Amino acid sequence: MELVKSILRSYPGIFSNTAVDALYLVVLGLVASQYARIQRTEEKLYGTAANKALYQTLAAVGLGLLGGLLASLLLVLIGVSVTDSGIAYLMPLAVLLYLFSPRLLCYSYAGGLAGLSYLLFGWPKVNVPALMALVACLHAAEAFLIRLSGHTCSTPVYVSHENGDVVGGFALQRFWPIPIIVLFLIKLPDLSHIADLIHLPDWWPLIRAPEIAGPGKPVFAMMPVIAALGYGDIAIARNPRDKAKSTSNNLMLFSVLLLMLSIAASRWHLFAWVATLFSPIGHEIVIRAGLHEEFGKEPMYTPAEKGVLLLDVVAGSPAKNAGLKSGNVICLVNDVEVGNRDCLESTIANAPGPLTLWVLESVESSRLHRVEVERQSNEGMGLIPVPQPGDQPMASSYTEGILLRFLRNVAKGKKSDK
């Protein structure tokens, strides 16, 4: 409890360091740029954006503080020391992997690569148990944040399904700047003058600390570090909230298992190999399981047997103001039955001004309810129906990185020369 109180007291002081403040602003700028990109994409697709960059960035700041506090509590209570852990290699390796594919921008892949290189070749020098525990705690914080807000920044898109059809879905994207407190080892010749020294049980830390050279007694001190976490997913067989919940559960399970392996690795060398291999492989299993849950099941946002199923409605539109939402099925417009998107659009175009819609709450509902839509003359309704046969996809479940695209273009160029 003394340690918990110390963390809670120290956490607000993270921003008292000028260097940390500068780094936080850099990370915050990167996060804001991602939300600005999402806003531009939505404006290009639908004329307006439901996810405004300023609002999402401010929300990310508050959520990032919560996630950072959770990660700090885990790291300090477990006793993960960043001394000789190899934490400095995580971000450069993650960026290098990003050049091959954006989805590889993840600490689990970067940490696994650094740990495996050390175990095989002895370089770069990293403390495998501490590095893997750090990755586990950061992913636990990410799972917590996904559960809280993973569904709150979703963009309706048309996606190519594995069965060859184009189906409706939501691209889920969230980014958070994470200020965290970590432990590092120092040696002091005299501990008697330290007023706030906390004496902990012999079994602590759970992750055994490295030996450091020099005279004196080893003491753990706390220092601030800035990290960034990101979440990208796609929901086509479930709604965004259920998808984020499932991903959060799977990621938390991965984090707990990796943390247990990290603790074992600090005591038995064999588990250093197990933890290092589990970091990328386990995370890849989480990703593959998530994709299978979406693409291996019946798509949720496809044309309904009766009426027109809505993928979503545009923010601030007459349809949104009238209370229409994703999953509703429009069956009648001014008492005219509509069976597909073309019929819906032509009926609305020929009926300027306010409209009366008869709507099912969902495809499972059987009771129609009346919705009055107020609009000016031929003002757009703001409806986003599910895709119809012949529609083109807006997004893909896989994207190549800059380096991979470059290599592919070079290979194509050589083939054309021949």
C-alpha positions in Angstrom: 0.0 0.0 0.0 2.9 2.4 0.7 4.2 1.7 -2.9 0.7 2.3 -4.3 0.4 5.6 -2.5 3.9 6.6 -3.7 2.9 5.9 -7.3 -0.3 7.9 -6.9 1.6 10.8 -5.4 4.3 10.7 -8.0 2.0 10.4 -11.1 0.9 14.0 -11.3 4.5 15.1 -11.1 5.3 13.4 -14.4 4.9 16.7 -16.2 7.3 18.6 -14.0 10.2 17.6 -16.2 10.8 19.8 -19.2 12.3 16.9 -21.3 9.3 14.7 -20.5 6.9 17.5 -21.4 8.6 18.0 -24.8 8.5 14.3 -25.6 4.8 14.1 -24.5 4.0 17.0 -26.9 5.8 15.2 -29.7 3.7 12.0 -29.0 0.6 14.0 -28.6 1.2 15.6 -32.0 1.5 12.2 -33.6 -1.7 11.1 -32.0 -3.5 14.3 -33.1 -2.3 13.8 -36.7 -3.8 10.3 -36.7 -7.2 11.7 -35.6 -6.9 14.5 -38.2 -6.4 11.8 -40.9 -9.5 10.0 -39.7 -11.5 13.3 -39.8 -10.2 14.0 -43.4 -11.2 10.5 -44.5 -14.7 10.8 -43.1 -15.2 14.2 -44.7 -14.0 12.9 -48.0 -16.4 9.9 -47.8 -19.5 11.5 -46.3 -19.0 15.3 -46.5 -18.7 15.6 -42.7 -16.9 13.8 -39.9 -18.5 12.1 -36.9 -15.1 11.9 -35.3 -13.7 15.3 -34.9 -9.9 15.4 -34.5 -9.9 18.0 -31.6 -12.5 16.1 -29.6 -10.9 12.7 -30.1 -7.4 14.1 -29.2 -8.7 15.6 -26.0 -10.5 12.4 -25.1 -7.3 10.5 -25.9 -5.4 12.7 -23.4 -7.7 11.9 -20.6 -7.9 8.2 -21.4 -4.1 8.0 -21.8 -3.7 9.3 -18.3 -5.9 6.5 -17.0 -4.1 3.9 -19.1 -0.7 5.3 -18.0 -1.6 5.1 -14.4 -2.7 1.5 -14.7 0.5 0.6 -16.6 2.6 2.4 -13.9 0.9 0.5 -11.1 1.5 -2.8 -12.8 5.1 -2.1 -13.7 6.1 -0.8 -10.3 4.1 -3.3 -8.2 5.6 -6.2 -10.2 9.0 -4.6 -10.0 10.0 -4.2 -13.7 13.3 -2.4 -13.9 14.1 -0.6 -17.2 17.8 -0.7 -16.3 19.5 -2.7 -19.1 16.0 -3.8 -20.2 16.4 -2.7 -23.8 13.5 -0.4 -23.7 15.3 2.0 -26.0 15.1 -0.5 -28.9 11.4 -0.9 -28.8 10.3 2.2 -30.7 13.0 2.1 -33.4 12.2 -1.6 -34.1 8.5 -0.9 -34.1 9.0 1.9 -36.7 11.1 -0.4 -38.8 8.4 -3.1 -38.8 5.9 -0.4 -39.6 7.7 0.2 -42.9 6.8 -3.4 -43.9 3.2 -3.2 -42.6 1.3 -0.7 -40.4 -0.2 -3.5 -38.4 3.3 -4.6 -37.2 3.7 -1.3 -35.4 3.4 -3.1 -32.0 5.7 -3.5 -29.0 5.0 -7.3 -28.9 6.7 -7.8 -32.3 9.5 -5.3 -31.6 10.2 -6.8 -28.2 10.1 -10.3 -29.5 12.6 -9.4 -32.3 15.0 -7.7 -29.8 14.8 -10.6 -27.3 15.3 -13.2 -30.0 18.3 -11.4 -31.4 19.9 -11.2 -28.0 19.2 -14.9 -27.2 20.7 -16.0 -30.6 23.5 -13.6 -31.1 24.0 -11.8 -27.8 23.2 -8.4 -29.4 21.6 -6.0 -28.7 22.0 -6.4 -24.9 18.5 -6.6 -23.4 17.1 -8.0 -20.2 14.6 -10.4 -21.7 12.3 -11.0 -18.7 12.0 -7.2 -18.0 11.5 -6.4 -21.6 8.7 -9.0 -22.0 7.1 -7.9 -18.7 7.1 -4.3 -20.0 5.4 -5.4 -23.2 2.9 -7.3 -21.2 2.0 -4.4 -18.9 1.7 -2.0 -21.9 -0.7 -4.4 -23.6 -2.7 -4.8 -20.4 -3.2 -1.0 -20.4 -4.1 -1.2 -24.1 -6.7 -3.9 -23.4 -8.2 -1.7 -20.6 -8.4 1.3 -23.0 -9.9 -0.7 -25.8 -12.6 -1.9 -23.4 -13.3 1.7 -22.4 -13.1 3.4 -25.7 -12.2 1.1 -28.6 -15.7 1.5 -30.2 -15.9 5.3 -29.8 -13.9 6.2 -33.0 -15.4 4.0 -35.7 -15.9 4.9 -39.4 -18.5 3.1 -41.6 -16.8 1.6 -44.6 -17.5 -0.9 -47.4 -15.1 -3.9 -47.1 -14.1 -6.8 -49.4 -15.1 -10.0 -47.8 -13.3 -13.3 -48.2 -16.4 -14.8 -49.9 -16.0 -12.2 -52.7 -18.8 -9.9 -51.7 -18.5 -6.3 -50.6 -20.1 -5.9 -47.1 -20.6 -3.1 -44.7 -18.4 -2.7 -41.6 -16.7 -0.3 -39.3 -13.0 0.7 -39.1 -12.1 1.0 -35.5 -9.1 3.2 -34.7 -7.9 4.7 -31.4 -4.6 6.2 -30.3 -3.4 7.3 -26.9 -0.4 9.1 -25.5 0.7 7.2 -22.3 2.8 8.8 -19.6 4.1 6.0 -17.3 6.3 5.7 -14.3 9.0 3.0 -14.5 11.6 1.8 -12.1 15.4 2.0 -12.6 18.3 0.8 -10.4 20.8 3.0 -8.8 23.4 2.4 -6.1 23.8 4.7 -3.1 26.6 4.5 -0.5 24.3 5.6 2.4 20.6 5.1 2.7 20.1 6.7 6.1 19.5 10.2 4.6 16.6 9.0 2.3 13.4 10.0 4.0 10.8 8.2 1.7 12.6 4.9 1.3 10.1 2.0 1.2 11.2 -1.4 2.4 9.5 -4.2 0.5 9.3 -8.0 1.2 12.1 -10.4 0.1 10.0 -11.9 -2.7 9.8 -8.5 -4.4 10.5 -7.7 -7.2 8.7 -10.5 -9.2 11.0 -9.7 -12.1 14.5 -10.1 -10.7 16.6 -7.0 -11.1 19.9 -7.0 -13.0 23.2 -6.7 -11.2 24.7 -3.2 -11.5 28.4 -2.3 -11.1 29.7 0.1 -8.5 29.9 0.5 -4.7 26.9 1.0 -2.5 23.5 -0.6 -2.0 21.0 -1.0 -4.9 17.9 1.1 -4.7 14.9 1.3 -7.1 14.0 4.9 -8.1 11.0 6.0 -10.2 11.2 7.9 -13.4 8.7 9.1 -16.1 8.6 7.7 -19.6 6.2 8.6 -22.5 4.8 5.9 -24.7 2.1 5.7 -27.4 -0.5 3.0 -27.8 -2.7 2.4 -30.8 -5.6 0.2 -31.8 -6.9 -0.7 -35.2 -9.6 -3.2 -36.0 -12.5 -3.9 -38.2 -16.1 -5.0 -37.3 -18.2 -6.7 -40.0 -19.8 -9.6 -38.1 -20.5 -7.6 -34.9 -21.2 -4.0 -33.9 -18.2 -1.9 -32.9 -18.9 -2.2 -29.1 -19.0 -6.0 -29.1 -16.0 -6.2 -31.4 -13.9 -3.9 -29.1 -15.0 -5.9 -26.0 -13.9 -9.2 -27.6 -10.6 -7.8 -28.7 -10.0 -6.4 -25.2 -10.7 -9.8 -23.6 -8.3 -11.6 -25.9 -5.6 -9.0 -25.5 -5.9 -9.1 -21.7 -5.5 -12.8 -21.7 -2.4 -12.5 -23.9 -1.0 -9.9 -21.5 -1.5 -12.1 -18.4 0.1 -15.1 -20.1 3.1 -13.1 -21.3 3.5 -11.6 -17.8 3.5 -15.0 -16.2 6.1 -16.3 -18.7 8.2 -13.2 -18.0 8.2 -13.8 -14.3 9.2 -17.4 -14.9 11.9 -16.2 -17.3 13.5 -14.2 -14.6 14.1 -17.4 -12.7 14.7 -20.1 -15.3 16.5 -19.3 -18.6 14.5 -21.7 -20.7 11.4 -19.5 -20.2 13.3 -16.6 -21.6 13.0 -18.4 -25.0 9.4 -19.2 -24.4 8.4 -15.7 -23.4 10.4 -14.2 -26.4 8.7 -16.5 -28.9 5.2 -16.1 -27.3 5.3 -12.3 -27.5 5.0 -12.0 -31.3 3.3 -15.4 -31.9 0.7 -14.9 -29.1 -0.1 -11.4 -30.4 -0.4 -12.8 -33.9 -2.8 -15.4 -32.6 -4.9 -12.6 -31.1 -5.0 -10.8 -34.4 -5.8 -13.9 -36.4 -8.5 -14.9 -34.0 -10.1 -11.5 -34.3 -10.0 -11.6 -38.1 -11.5 -15.1 -38.1 -14.3 -14.0 -35.8 -15.2 -11.3 -38.3 -14.5 -12.9 -41.7 -15.3 -16.5 -40.7 -18.9 -15.6 -39.6 -21.9 -14.3 -41.4 -21.5 -10.6 -42.2 -23.8 -8.4 -40.2 -24.2 -5.4 -42.6 -25.6 -6.9 -45.8 -28.9 -6.2 -47.7 -31.9 -7.1 -45.7 -34.7 -9.4 -47.0 -37.2 -6.6 -46.5 -36.4 -2.9 -46.6 -33.1 -1.1 -46.5 -30.6 -1.8 -43.7 -28.6 1.2 -42.5 -24.9 0.8 -42.0 -24.9 4.2 -40.3 -26.1 7.8 -40.5 -24.1 10.9 -41.1 -23.3 13.1 -38.1 -25.5 16.2 -37.9 -27.8 15.1 -40.7 -31.6 15.2 -40.7 -31.6 11.4 -40.3 -29.3 11.6 -37.3 -31.4 14.4 -35.8 -34.5 12.2 -36.3 -33.0 9.4 -34.2 -32.1 6.9 -37.0 -29.0 4.8 -36.2 -26.9 1.9 -37.4 -28.9 -1.3 -37.7 -32.2 0.3 -38.4 -34.2 -1.0 -41.4 -36.2 1.5 -43.5 -39.3 -0.2 -44.9 -41.5 2.7 -46.1 -41.0 6.3 -47.1 -44.2 8.4 -47.1 -46.2 5.1 -47.3 -44.1 4.0 -50.3 -42.4 0.6 -49.8 -38.7 0.6 -50.5 -36.9 -2.7 -51.1 -33.4 -1.6 -52.0 -31.1 1.4 -51.9 -31.9 2.7 -55.4 -35.6 2.6 -54.6 -35.0 4.4 -51.3 -32.9 7.2 -52.9 -35.4 7.8 -55.8 -38.3 7.9 -53.4 -36.6 10.4 -51.2 -35.5 12.5 -54.2 -39.1 12.7 -55.4 -40.5 13.8 -52.0 -38.9 17.1 -51.0 -39.3 18.5 -47.5 -40.2 16.5 -44.4 -40.6 12.8 -44.6 -42.4 10.1 -42.7 -40.5 6.8 -42.4 -41.6 3.4 -41.1 -38.6 1.7 -39.6 -37.7 -1.6 -38.0 -35.3 -1.2 -35.0 -33.2 -4.1 -36.4 -33.4 -7.0 -38.9 -34.6 -9.2 -36.0 -37.5 -6.8 -35.2 -41.0 -7.3 -36.5 -42.7 -4.2 -35.3 -42.5 -1.0 -37.4 -42.3 2.4 -35.7 -42.8 5.8 -37.2 -40.0 8.3 -37.6 -40.6 11.9 -38.7 -37.6 13.5 -40.5 -37.4 17.3 -40.7 -35.4 18.6 -43.7 -35.3 21.6 -46.0 -36.5 21.0 -49.5 -34.1 18.5 -51.2 -31.6 18.5 -48.4 -29.7 15.3 -48.1 -30.9 12.8 -45.6 -27.5 11.6 -44.4 -28.3 7.8 -44.8 -25.5 5.3 -45.3 -27.1 2.1 -46.4 -25.3 -1.2 -46.5 -23.5 -1.9 -49.8 -25.5 -3.3 -52.8 -24.2 -5.8 -55.4 -21.7 -4.0 -57.7 -20.4 -1.6 -55.0 -16.7 -1.1 -54.7 -14.8 -1.5 -51.3 -13.6 1.5 -49.5 -11.1 -0.4 -47.2 -9.0 -3.5 -47.1 -8.2 -5.7 -44.0 -4.6 -5.7 -45.0 -2.3 -2.8 -45.9 1.3 -2.9 -47.1 4.0 -0.7 -45.6 6.1 1.9 -47.4 9.2 -0.3 -47.7 7.2 -3.3 -48.9 5.4 -1.3 -51.6 8.8 0.1 -52.7 10.3 -3.4 -53.0 7.2 -4.6 -54.9 7.4 -1.7 -57.3 11.2 -2.3 -57.8 10.4 -6.0 -58.6 7.7 -5.0 -61.1 10.1 -2.6 -62.7 12.7 -5.3 -63.2 10.1 -7.6 -64.7 8.9 -5.0 -67.2 12.6 -4.3 -68.2 13.0 -8.0 -69.1 
